[in-house]
C-alpha cells in the first residue's frame, strides 16, 4: 500500500512528497502497523527478491493452515505448498504473484491459486501484492495480502453443480483494506479498490470517513453506524453487512470486518478493516433458495421423499412424499425410530445397522447409500433407496443424518428380469458348443469369450484380455475378416484359425455388431470344421487304403511270382529255407492289414450314420441347456469336459456288474425301479464309467433323454475317430516294417542301424503270430546305432524268433533283451519251450542239421545265422534246459572290417 499525502501537499512529477515523521509518530505508526498485522484476519507476508519469506503475520497460520515457523522456513515456490491453479491444473505463470511483481515491479491484485495445508486440505487464495523500493530505487521487499477464498470457491463449485441450468456464479468476492484515522477522518485504502468500487486507487485515496458514510445506503446507514459504535464501546471486532454505492451509482453488498485501535487512555484513534464485495454471494444465496424451491418441486415430481434424523433427540422428520413411499399418504402416525425399524424388512435390519454404525464411527465418512426392503401396508415387500449425509458438531460427534428416499420397487423388478435374461444368455453363451468371442470394435481387444472358445483355441481365461485378432487367424483369414468388417456384411466366412500352440484348423465364422457393456463391439461365432474335414479326409483315406490294398495284393502276386522264379534259379536248399520264412510271414501280414482296413470301413459307416443324427440332436441340446437350472447346466458341462478321457469298453461280465452297481446307486437316491434300470443301462452303454452321485440331479430333469442322446452321439464320434486313427497308425506301422524287411542292400557295405529297431521290425511282421498265445516281454537298453549289415540281421532275428515260436507251439513266454556290454551289444532271446537236448546242442549250428519234421526245415537256418553273426565279428552262444532256452548274440560296437 502506498503512503498517504499530508494535508496541503501536492504531487510533483507523479510521485508523492514524503513528510518526515517525528520519532513518536514513527513509533506509533510502527506500533499501528504491527497491531494491524497481528489482528488482521487477512494474511500478510513480506518476501525478499529471492523469494524467501522474511515476515508473516499471525493470521497467516489460519489463512494458510500451516504453522508460522513452517511458513518462514519456506520460499514462495517451495514444493511443500503443492501450488496449483484454481482448476487443479499446474501452477501457471500468470497465477504466480511473486514472479509478476518481481518482473513488472508493479502491484498486482486478486491473483488466485490453490495450495494444500498441513493436513492435506486444499485451500484457495486471493493475493494482492506490491513492491517496496529502497532509497536508491532498488527493489528491497515484496508485500502480499492473502485472503482465504476457499469457502467462496467451494460454494461457487456447489452452485455451479446444482444450478448449471439456471445460474452461474463466475467470480467470488475480493477484499479492500482501509486504515481510518479517526481524529482527522482521513482514510488510507489498499487492495481490490477498482475491482470493488470502480474507482482507481488514486481516485479513492480522496475518500475519507464522511464520503464513506455518505456512500452507505440510506436504509442501512443508521444500523451500520450503530454497529460501529457498539463495537467501539465494547472494544470488540466487528462484522457488518450493508449496501454501498460504487462509482457507477449502483449499490453493492459489502461485508465489513475490522477492529479499533486504542491509545493508553482507552481512546480509539484508528479503525482498521477489510471490505469484501458480497453482492454475488448474496445473489447466489437468492439463487440457492430458488434452487431449493425448484429442488422440492423436482423431488415431488420424481416421487422422492426427504427425511431427517436428529440423532441426539432421536426425532425423525418425514416429508409428505416419504410418508407416501412407506404407504401412509395420510401421515396418520408419528414416525419414531422404533416405528422405522418395524417398517424395515427384518432380513435387512442387520445391513442397515452395519452401514449406520460404520457411518457414525468412521470420521472420514459423511454419507451413505443403501437399498433395502420395507413392509408395505399393501402386504408386499417394496424396495427403497435411501441416500443420506451426516453432519457432525465441532467435537466430531454425529448430530444430524438427513437425505432422500426413493421407491425403486419397479427398478428392482426390472433388474431381476434383466438378471434372469442375462443368466439365460450366459447359459447359452457358456454352454454352446460353438466358440464365441467378443472384441472391442475400435481397439480390437478381446472383451469376453466362452468356455468353448477357450477349449478350442487352448487359451486360459487369464490370457483372454491380452489377445489380438491377429493372434487367432492366418494372414489371409485376417484380410477376409477386415474386409467383412469394413463392408458391414454379415455373411459367414470359411477361414483358417490358429490355436495357442500354433496348430491351424478350418472354421466357419459369423460376425455381428452390437452394443456390449456400453461399447461398440463385434461378436465372432466360430464353428470348428475339423470334424467335418476329418470325415472327408477319412473318406479319402479309405479310398487310398483300398487302392493301397489292391496294390498290396498286386505286389503279393508279383512277390509270389518272384519267389517262384527264385526257387527255380537259386540253390534249392537255401531257397527252401528262406521261402519257408517268407511264406509264414505273408499270411500274417495280409491278416494284419485286413483287420485295420475293416475297422476303417466300419467306423466310416458309423460316421455317416452319426452325421445324419447329430444336427437334430445338437439343436435339441441347445434348447434344453437353456431351459434347465444353473446347477444342472454345470453337471452337463462337467460330463462334456470328461468326454476327452478314454472311453471304456466292457466285457459281458463287467457290463452286468456296472449296470448292477449303477442301479443300486439310483435306487439309493430315490429313483423308482423302472427309471433306475433304464438309466443304469443307458449310462453303461455310454462307456464313461461308474455313475458319479453328483450327476444324479440331472437325471431328474425333464430333458434327460435329450442330454443322454447328445452324450451318446458325442461319445460315438470320439470312438469312431479313435478307431480310424488307430487303424491308420497300425497300417502305417506294418507298411514301415514290411518296407524295412523287404529292403535289400546289394552293395555289401555296412550301414549305421539301430539293433532295437531291426528287432522291432521283425516283431511287427510277426505280430499276428505273437498276439495269439505269446506273452512277449522286451527289455531294451538305449544303445547307439552301430555299423552292420541290417538286412542280414533281419534274417537273424527272423530265424531265431520263428524257431522260438515253433518250439513253443505258438503258446508261451518270449523275452527279448538288448544290453550295453561296453564294447559289445548283447541280444538275448529266451523262450519257454521244451528246450534242446544237451547231446545235440553242439550240432544245431551244423549245415543240414534239424530237429523239425521232414518238410518243415532244411537245417540251414541256424547255420546261416551263425555265419551272419561271425561276419559281423560277433559270436553266438546257447543255454538250454527244459522250459528255458536262451540264445546270446554278441555284436561288436566297432566295425571289424
MIMAR-864040 format. One record per residue (C-alpha): residue in one letter; x, y, z. Coordinates in steps of 0.5 Angstrom, whole numbers, padded with zeros to 4 digits, always signed. Layout:
N
aXYZ/...
//
This chain:
897
x+0000+0000+0000/x+0003+0007-0002/x+0004+0012+0004/x-0002+0018+0004/x+0000+0025+0003/x+0000+0030+0008/x-0005+0036+0008/x-0004+0042+0003/x+0002+0038+0000/x+0001+0037-0008/x+0004+0032-0012/x+0011+0033-0016/x+0013+0029-0022/x+0008+0024-0021/x+0011+0022-0014/x+0008+0023-0007/x+0012+0028-0003/x+0014+0025+0004/x+0013+0028+0010/x+0018+0027+0015/x+0015+0024+0022/x+0018+0025+0029/x+0020+0020+0033/x+0014+0019+0037/x+0010+0019+0030/x+0015+0013+0028/x+0014+0009+0034/x+0006+0010+0034/x+0006+0008+0026/x+0010+0002+0027/x+0006+0000+0033/x+0000+0001+0029/x+0002-0003+0023/x+0005-0008+0028/x-0002-0008+0031/x-0006-0008+0024/x-0002-0014+0022/x-0003-0018+0029/x-0010-0017+0029/x-0012-0017+0021/x-0016-0023+0019/x-0012-0023+0012/x-0005-0026+0012/x+0000-0021+0011/x+0007-0023+0008/x+0014-0020+0007/x+0019-0023+0002/x+0026-0021-0001/x+0027-0021-0008/x+0030-0028-0007/x+0023-0031-0006/x+0025-0032+0002/x+0019-0031+0007/x+0022-0025+0012/x+0016-0024+0016/x+0009-0027+0016/x+0003-0024+0021/x-0001-0029+0026/x-0007-0029+0021/x-0002-0033+0016/x-0003-0039+0020/x-0010-0040+0020/x-0011-0037+0013/x-0005-0042+0010/x-0007-0047+0015/x+0001-0048+0017/x+0005-0047+0023/x+0008-0040+0023/x+0015-0043+0024/x+0014-0047+0018/x+0012-0041+0013/x+0018-0038+0015/x+0022-0044+0013/x+0020-0044+0006/x+0020-0040+0000/x+0015-0038-0004/x+0015-0043-0009/x+0017-0049-0004/x+0014-0056-0007/x+0011-0057+0000/x+0006-0051-0002/x+0004-0056-0007/x+0002-0050-0011/x-0004-0051-0017/x-0008-0047-0021/x-0016-0046-0018/x-0018-0051-0023/x-0013-0056-0020/x-0008-0056-0026/x-0001-0054-0026/x+0001-0047-0023/x+0001-0043-0029/x+0006-0037-0029/x+0000-0032-0029/x-0002-0035-0023/x+0005-0033-0019/x+0004-0026-0016/x+0011-0026-0013/x+0014-0027-0020/x+0009-0022-0023/x+0011-0017-0018/x+0019-0018-0019/x+0019-0018-0026/x+0014-0012-0027/x+0016-0008-0021/x+0008-0006-0020/x+0003-0008-0015/x-0002-0014-0017/x-0009-0015-0015/x-0013-0021-0014/x-0008-0027-0016/x-0011-0033-0015/x-0009-0040-0014/x-0009-0046-0009/x-0004-0049-0004/x-0005-0055+0001/x-0005-0054+0008/x-0001-0058+0013/x-0007-0063+0014/x-0007-0064+0006/x-0013-0060+0005/x-0014-0056-0001/x-0014-0048+0000/x-0016-0043-0005/x-0013-0036-0004/x-0013-0029-0007/x-0007-0025-0007/x-0006-0017-0007/x+0002-0015-0008/x+0006-0009-0008/x+0014-0008-0009/x+0017-0004-0004/x+0023+0000-0006/x+0029+0003-0002/x+0032+0010-0002/x+0036+0009-0009/x+0030+0006-0012/x+0032-0001-0012/x+0027-0007-0010/x+0028-0009-0003/x+0022-0013-0001/x+0015-0015-0004/x+0009-0015+0001/x+0003-0019+0000/x-0004-0019+0003/x-0007-0026+0002/x-0015-0028+0003/x-0017-0035+0004/x-0023-0035-0001/x-0024-0043+0000/x-0031-0042+0002/x-0033-0038-0003/x-0030-0042-0008/x-0033-0049-0006/x-0040-0045-0005/x-0038-0043-0012/x-0037-0050-0015/x-0043-0053-0011/x-0047-0047-0014/x-0045-0049-0021/x-0046-0056-0020/x-0053-0055-0017/x-0055-0049-0021/x-0052-0050-0028/x-0059-0049-0032/x-0061-0043-0028/x-0055-0039-0026/x-0047-0039-0026/x-0043-0035-0021/x-0037-0033-0024/x-0033-0030-0019/x-0032-0029-0012/x-0031-0023-0007/x-0025-0020-0006/x-0022-0015+0000/x-0021-0008+0000/x-0017-0006+0006/x-0017+0001+0010/x-0014+0005+0015/x-0018+0010+0018/x-0015+0016+0022/x-0021+0017+0027/x-0018+0024+0029/x-0017+0027+0022/x-0022+0023+0018/x-0017+0021+0013/x-0017+0014+0010/x-0012+0010+0007/x-0014+0005+0002/x-0011-0001-0001/x-0013-0008-0004/x-0018-0009-0009/x-0021-0002-0010/x-0022-0001-0017/x-0025-0008-0017/x-0030-0007-0012/x-0032+0001-0013/x-0030+0002-0020/x-0025+0008-0018/x-0018+0008-0019/x-0013+0007-0013/x-0011+0015-0014/x-0018+0017-0014/x-0020+0013-0008/x-0015+0016-0004/x-0019+0022-0003/x-0025+0018+0000/x-0025+0020+0008/x-0030+0018+0013/x-0035+0023+0011/x-0035+0021+0004/x-0035+0013+0006/x-0041+0014+0011/x-0045+0018+0005/x-0044+0012+0000/x-0047+0007+0005/x-0055+0006+0003/x-0059+0011+0007/x-0063+0005+0009/x-0057+0001+0012/x-0053+0008+0015/x-0056+0008+0022/x-0056+0001+0023/x-0049+0001+0021/x-0046+0007+0025/x-0050+0004+0031/x-0046-0003+0030/x-0039+0001+0029/x-0041+0005+0036/x-0043-0001+0039/x-0036-0005+0037/x-0032+0002+0039/x-0035+0002+0046/x-0034-0006+0048/x-0027-0006+0045/x-0029-0011+0040/x-0028-0013+0033/x-0034-0012+0028/x-0037-0015+0022/x-0042-0011+0019/x-0046-0012+0012/x-0049-0006+0009/x-0050-0004+0002/x-0045+0001-0001/x-0045+0006-0007/x-0040+0005-0012/x-0037+0009-0018/x-0043+0007-0023/x-0048+0010-0018/x-0051+0003-0016/x-0051-0001-0009/x-0047-0007-0008/x-0047-0011-0001/x-0041-0010+0003/x-0038-0015+0009/x-0034-0010+0013/x-0029-0014+0018/x-0025-0009+0023/x-0022-0007+0029/x-0021-0001+0033/x-0014+0001+0036/x-0014+0005+0043/x-0009+0009+0046/x-0006+0009+0053/x-0012+0013+0055/x-0017+0008+0052/x-0019+0013+0046/x-0020+0010+0039/x-0015+0013+0035/x-0015+0008+0029/x-0020+0004+0025/x-0017-0002+0021/x-0021-0007+0017/x-0023-0010+0010/x-0029-0009+0006/x-0031-0015+0002/x-0036-0015-0004/x-0041-0020-0002/x-0046-0018-0008/x-0045-0024-0012/x-0045-0028-0006/x-0052-0025-0004/x-0055-0026-0011/x-0052-0033-0010/x-0056-0034-0004/x-0062-0032-0007/x-0061-0037-0013/x-0059-0042-0008/x-0066-0041-0004/x-0070-0041-0011/x-0066-0047-0013/x-0068-0051-0006/x-0075-0049-0008/x-0074-0052-0015/x-0071-0058-0012/x-0077-0059-0007/x-0082-0059-0013/x-0077-0064-0017/x-0077-0068-0011/x-0084-0068-0011/x-0085-0069-0019/x-0080-0075-0018/x-0084-0078-0012/x-0077-0077-0008/x-0078-0076-0001/x-0074-0072+0004/x-0072-0075+0011/x-0068-0072+0017/x-0066-0076+0024/x-0064-0072+0030/x-0059-0077+0033/x-0059-0073+0040/x-0066-0072+0041/x-0068-0079+0037/x-0073-0075+0033/x-0075-0076+0026/x-0078-0072+0020/x-0081-0074+0014/x-0084-0070+0008/x-0091-0072+0006/x-0087-0076+0000/x-0083-0080+0005/x-0090-0082+0008/x-0093-0084+0001/x-0087-0088+0000/x-0088-0092+0006/x-0095-0093+0005/x-0098-0088+0009/x-0100-0082+0005/x-0105-0079+0010/x-0099-0078+0015/x-0103-0082+0020/x-0098-0084+0025/x-0092-0080+0028/x-0085-0083+0026/x-0080-0086+0031/x-0074-0090+0031/x-0078-0096+0033/x-0083-0095+0028/x-0078-0094+0023/x-0075-0101+0025/x-0081-0104+0025/x-0083-0102+0018/x-0076-0105+0016/x-0076-0112+0013/x-0072-0116+0018/x-0067-0119+0014/x-0065-0112+0012/x-0064-0110+0019/x-0057-0112+0020/x-0055-0109+0014/x-0058-0102+0016/x-0055-0103+0023/x-0048-0104+0020/x-0048-0099+0015/x-0051-0094+0020/x-0045-0096+0025/x-0040-0095+0020/x-0042-0088+0018/x-0042-0086+0026/x-0036-0089+0028/x-0031-0087+0022/x-0030-0080+0022/x-0027-0080+0015/x-0034-0082+0012/x-0040-0077+0012/x-0045-0080+0007/x-0048-0087+0006/x-0053-0090+0001/x-0057-0096+0002/x-0062-0100-0001/x-0067-0105+0003/x-0074-0107+0003/x-0080-0105+0007/x-0086-0108+0010/x-0091-0104+0006/x-0098-0104+0008/x-0101-0107+0002/x-0098-0113+0004/x-0092-0114-0001/x-0085-0112+0000/x-0082-0106-0003/x-0075-0104-0005/x-0073-0097-0003/x-0066-0093-0004/x-0064-0088+0002/x-0058-0083+0001/x-0056-0079+0007/x-0051-0074+0009/x-0048-0074+0016/x-0047-0067+0020/x-0042-0067+0026/x-0041-0062+0031/x-0034-0059+0033/x-0032-0065+0037/x-0034-0069+0031/x-0040-0072+0034/x-0046-0075+0030/x-0051-0069+0030/x-0056-0070+0024/x-0057-0075+0019/x-0061-0073+0013/x-0062-0074+0006/x-0067-0077+0001/x-0071-0084+0000/x-0074-0086-0007/x-0079-0092-0008/x-0074-0097-0013/x-0079-0103-0013/x-0080-0103-0020/x-0073-0102-0022/x-0071-0108-0018/x-0076-0112-0021/x-0074-0110-0028/x-0066-0111-0025/x-0069-0118-0023/x-0072-0119-0030/x-0066-0117-0033/x-0061-0121-0029/x-0065-0128-0031/x-0065-0126-0038/x-0057-0125-0037/x-0057-0132-0034/x-0061-0135-0040/x-0056-0131-0045/x-0050-0133-0040/x-0052-0140-0040/x-0053-0141-0048/x-0046-0137-0049/x-0042-0141-0044/x-0045-0148-0046/x-0046-0147-0053/x-0041-0152-0057/x-0039-0146-0062/x-0034-0141-0060/x-0036-0134-0058/x-0031-0128-0058/x-0033-0121-0057/x-0028-0116-0059/x-0028-0108-0058/x-0029-0105-0065/x-0024-0100-0064/x-0018-0103-0061/x-0020-0110-0063/x-0018-0112-0056/x-0022-0118-0053/x-0027-0117-0048/x-0030-0123-0047/x-0030-0131-0049/x-0034-0137-0047/x-0031-0144-0045/x-0032-0147-0052/x-0027-0142-0055/x-0022-0143-0049/x-0022-0150-0050/x-0022-0150-0058/x-0016-0145-0058/x-0012-0147-0052/x-0012-0141-0048/x-0013-0140-0041/x-0018-0135-0038/x-0013-0130-0035/x-0010-0130-0042/x-0016-0128-0046/x-0016-0120-0045/x-0009-0120-0048/x-0011-0123-0054/x-0011-0119-0061/x-0015-0122-0067/x-0008-0123-0071/x-0006-0128-0066/x-0012-0132-0068/x-0012-0132-0075/x-0008-0133-0081/x-0006-0127-0085/x-0011-0129-0091/x-0016-0130-0086/x-0015-0124-0082/x-0015-0120-0089/x-0022-0123-0090/x-0025-0121-0083/x-0022-0114-0084/x-0026-0113-0091/x-0032-0116-0088/x-0032-0111-0082/x-0030-0105-0087/x-0036-0107-0092/x-0041-0108-0086/x-0043-0115-0089/x-0046-0121-0084/x-0045-0127-0089/x-0041-0133-0086/x-0034-0134-0088/x-0030-0140-0088/x-0023-0138-0085/x-0017-0142-0082/x-0016-0140-0075/x-0009-0141-0071/x-0009-0144-0064/x-0005-0142-0058/x+0000-0148-0060/x+0001-0146-0067/x-0004-0151-0070/x-0008-0149-0075/x-0015-0151-0076/x-0021-0149-0081/x-0027-0146-0078/x-0034-0142-0080/x-0034-0135-0077/x-0040-0131-0077/x-0040-0123-0075/x-0045-0119-0071/x-0044-0112-0069/x-0048-0110-0062/x-0047-0106-0056/x-0044-0110-0051/x-0042-0107-0044/x-0044-0100-0047/x-0038-0100-0052/x-0039-0102-0059/x-0037-0109-0060/x-0036-0115-0065/x-0038-0122-0063/x-0035-0127-0067/x-0038-0134-0067/x-0033-0139-0069/x-0035-0147-0071/x-0030-0152-0072/x-0030-0155-0079/x-0024-0160-0077/x-0029-0166-0075/x-0033-0165-0082/x-0026-0164-0085/x-0023-0170-0082/x-0029-0174-0084/x-0028-0172-0091/x-0021-0174-0090/x-0023-0181-0088/x-0026-0182-0094/x-0020-0180-0098/x-0016-0184-0093/x-0021-0190-0094/x-0020-0189-0102/x-0013-0189-0101/x-0013-0195-0097/x-0017-0199-0102/x-0012-0197-0107/x-0006-0199-0103/x-0009-0206-0101/x-0010-0207-0108/x-0003-0205-0109/x-0001-0210-0104/x-0005-0215-0107/x-0002-0214-0113/x+0005-0214-0110/x+0004-0220-0106/x+0002-0224-0113/x+0008-0221-0116/x+0012-0223-0110/x+0010-0230-0110/x+0012-0230-0118/x+0018-0227-0116/x+0019-0232-0110/x+0017-0238-0115/x+0022-0236-0120/x+0028-0235-0115/x+0026-0242-0113/x+0028-0245-0120/x+0034-0240-0120/x+0037-0241-0113/x+0040-0246-0109/x+0035-0251-0108/x+0036-0252-0100/x+0038-0245-0098/x+0032-0242-0102/x+0027-0247-0099/x+0030-0244-0092/x+0028-0237-0094/x+0022-0238-0098/x+0019-0242-0092/x+0020-0236-0087/x+0017-0231-0093/x+0011-0236-0093/x+0010-0236-0086/x+0010-0228-0086/x+0006-0227-0092/x-0001-0230-0089/x+0000-0226-0082/x+0002-0219-0086/x-0005-0220-0090/x-0009-0221-0084/x-0005-0215-0080/x-0007-0211-0086/x-0014-0213-0087/x-0016-0212-0080/x-0015-0204-0079/x-0018-0204-0086/x-0024-0207-0084/x-0024-0202-0078/x-0024-0196-0082/x-0029-0199-0086/x-0034-0200-0080/x-0032-0193-0077/x-0033-0189-0083/x-0040-0192-0084/x-0042-0190-0077/x-0039-0183-0078/x-0044-0183-0084/x-0050-0185-0079/x-0047-0180-0074/x-0048-0174-0079/x-0055-0175-0080/x-0057-0175-0073/x-0052-0170-0070/x-0056-0164-0073/x-0062-0165-0070/x-0059-0168-0063/x-0055-0161-0063/x-0061-0157-0064/x-0065-0160-0058/x-0059-0160-0054/x-0058-0152-0054/x-0065-0151-0053/x-0065-0156-0047/x-0059-0153-0044/x-0062-0146-0044/x-0068-0149-0040/x-0065-0152-0034/x-0063-0149-0028/x-0055-0147-0027/x-0053-0153-0023/x-0056-0158-0028/x-0052-0154-0033/x-0046-0154-0029/x-0047-0162-0029/x-0047-0162-0036/x-0041-0158-0037/x-0037-0163-0033/x-0039-0169-0036/x-0038-0166-0043/x-0031-0164-0041/x-0029-0171-0038/x-0031-0174-0045/x-0024-0173-0047/x-0022-0178-0043/x-0021-0185-0046/x-0028-0189-0047/x-0028-0195-0043/x-0030-0202-0047/x-0033-0207-0042/x-0034-0215-0043/x-0040-0218-0042/x-0039-0220-0034/x-0036-0213-0033/x-0042-0209-0036/x-0047-0213-0032/x-0043-0211-0026/x-0043-0204-0028/x-0051-0204-0029/x-0052-0207-0022/x-0048-0202-0019/x-0051-0196-0022/x-0058-0199-0021/x-0056-0199-0013/x-0054-0192-0013/x-0060-0190-0017/x-0065-0194-0012/x-0061-0191-0006/x-0062-0184-0008/x-0070-0185-0009/x-0071-0187-0016/x-0076-0192-0018/x-0074-0199-0021/x-0076-0197-0028/x-0072-0191-0028/x-0066-0194-0024/x-0066-0200-0029/x-0067-0195-0035/x-0061-0190-0033/x-0056-0195-0031/x-0057-0199-0038/x-0056-0192-0041/x-0050-0190-0037/x-0046-0196-0038/x-0047-0196-0046/x-0044-0189-0046/x-0038-0192-0043/x-0036-0186-0039/x-0035-0191-0032/x-0039-0191-0026/x-0044-0186-0024/x-0042-0180-0020/x-0047-0179-0015/x-0046-0171-0016/x-0049-0172-0023/x-0056-0175-0020/x-0060-0168-0020/x-0059-0168-0028/x-0063-0175-0028/x-0069-0172-0025/x-0069-0166-0031/x-0075-0166-0036/x-0069-0166-0041/x-0065-0172-0039/x-0067-0176-0045/x-0064-0170-0050/x-0058-0170-0046/x-0057-0177-0046/x-0058-0178-0053/x-0053-0172-0054/x-0048-0175-0050/x-0048-0182-0054/x-0047-0178-0060/x-0041-0174-0057/x-0038-0181-0055/x-0040-0185-0061/x-0036-0179-0065/x-0030-0180-0061/x-0030-0187-0061/x-0030-0188-0069/x-0025-0182-0070/x-0020-0186-0065/x-0021-0193-0068/x-0020-0190-0075/x-0013-0186-0072/x-0011-0193-0069/x-0013-0197-0075/x-0009-0192-0080/x-0003-0192-0075/x-0003-0199-0075/x-0003-0200-0082/x+0003-0195-0083/x+0007-0199-0078/x+0006-0205-0082/x+0008-0202-0088/x+0014-0199-0085/x+0016-0205-0082/x+0015-0209-0089/x+0019-0204-0092/x+0025-0205-0088/x+0024-0212-0088/x+0024-0213-0096/x+0029-0208-0097/x+0036-0211-0099/x+0043-0208-0100/x+0047-0211-0105/x+0053-0206-0104/x+0056-0211-0099/x+0058-0205-0095/x+0056-0204-0087/x+0051-0198-0085/x+0049-0195-0079/x+0043-0198-0076/x+0040-0199-0069/x+0039-0206-0066/x+0033-0205-0063/x+0030-0202-0069/x+0031-0208-0073/x+0028-0213-0068/x+0022-0208-0067/x+0021-0209-0075/x+0021-0217-0074/x+0017-0217-0068/x+0012-0212-0072/x+0012-0217-0078/x+0010-0223-0073/x+0005-0219-0070/x+0000-0224-0072/x+0003-0230-0069/x+0005-0226-0063/x-0002-0224-0061/x-0005-0231-0061/x-0002-0234-0055/x+0005-0231-0054/x+0007-0227-0047/x+0012-0222-0050/x+0017-0218-0046/x+0022-0213-0048/x+0028-0210-0044/x+0032-0206-0049/x+0038-0201-0046/x+0038-0195-0050/x+0044-0196-0055/x+0047-0192-0060/x+0047-0195-0068/x+0053-0199-0070/x+0056-0201-0077/x+0053-0207-0079/x+0049-0211-0085/x+0042-0209-0083/x+0039-0214-0088/x+0043-0220-0085/x+0041-0218-0078/x+0034-0218-0080/x+0035-0225-0082/x+0038-0227-0076/x+0032-0224-0072/x+0027-0227-0076/x+0030-0234-0076/x+0031-0234-0068/x+0024-0231-0066/x+0021-0236-0071/x+0025-0242-0068/x+0022-0240-0061/x+0015-0239-0063/x+0015-0246-0067/x+0019-0249-0061/x+0013-0247-0056/x+0008-0249-0061/x+0006-0241-0061/x+0004-0241-0054/x+0009-0239-0048/x+0013-0233-0046/x+0018-0230-0050/x+0023-0225-0047/x+0028-0221-0052/x+0033-0216-0048/x+0038-0211-0051/x+0044-0210-0046/x+0050-0205-0047/x+0056-0209-0045/x+0061-0204-0046/x+0065-0205-0053/x+0059-0210-0055/x+0052-0210-0055/x+0049-0217-0052/x+0042-0219-0055/x+0039-0225-0052/x+0032-0229-0054/x+0029-0233-0048/x+0023-0238-0050/x+0019-0242-0045/x+0020-0248-0050/x+0022-0255-0048/x+0029-0254-0049/x+0034-0257-0054/x+0037-0264-0051/x+0044-0263-0049/x+0047-0268-0053/x+0045-0265-0059/x+0047-0257-0057/x+0053-0258-0061/x+0050-0260-0067/x+0045-0254-0068/x+0050-0250-0072/x+0052-0255-0077/x+0049-0255-0084/x+0043-0259-0086/x+0042-0261-0078/x+0035-0260-0076/x+0030-0263-0071/x+0024-0261-0075/x+0020-0266-0078/x+0021-0267-0085/x+0019-0262-0090/x+0019-0256-0084/x+0026-0254-0085/x+0032-0255-0089/x+0037-0255-0083/x+0041-0249-0086/x+0037-0243-0081/x+0042-0243-0075/x+0048-0245-0080/x+0046-0238-0084/x+0045-0234-0077/x+0052-0237-0074/x+0055-0234-0081/x+0052-0228-0081/x+0054-0226-0073/x+0061-0228-0075/x+0061-0224-0081/x+0060-0218-0076/x+0066-0220-0072/x+0061-0223-0066/x+0059-0229-0063/x+0053-0233-0061/x+0052-0238-0055/x+0047-0242-0053/x+0044-0244-0046/x+0038-0249-0046/x+0034-0253-0041/x+0027-0256-0041/x+0023-0250-0040/x+0028-0244-0042/x+0032-0244-0048/x+0037-0237-0049/x+0041-0235-0055/x+0046-0230-0054/x+0048-0226-0059/x+0054-0221-0058/x+0056-0216-0063/x+0062-0211-0063/x+0060-0204-0063/x+0066-0202-0067/x+0067-0205-0074/x+0072-0211-0075/x+0073-0210-0083/
//
